[in-house]
């Protein structure tokens, strides 16, 4: 492996970790998904447990 290969691996790994961190943050803060306050745009809004 040369320096370019290692740099690509590091960049891809950081990108994957960043996406995972954003998804976890949104899940913790209740942003996104069917049961948020903006649920009217969700095609499955009538099936949300919190709306019943």
Secondary structure, DSSP 4 states (H G I P E B T S, - for coil): --HHHHHHHHHHHHHHHHHHHHHHHHHHTT-SSTTSTTGGG-TTGGG-GGG-
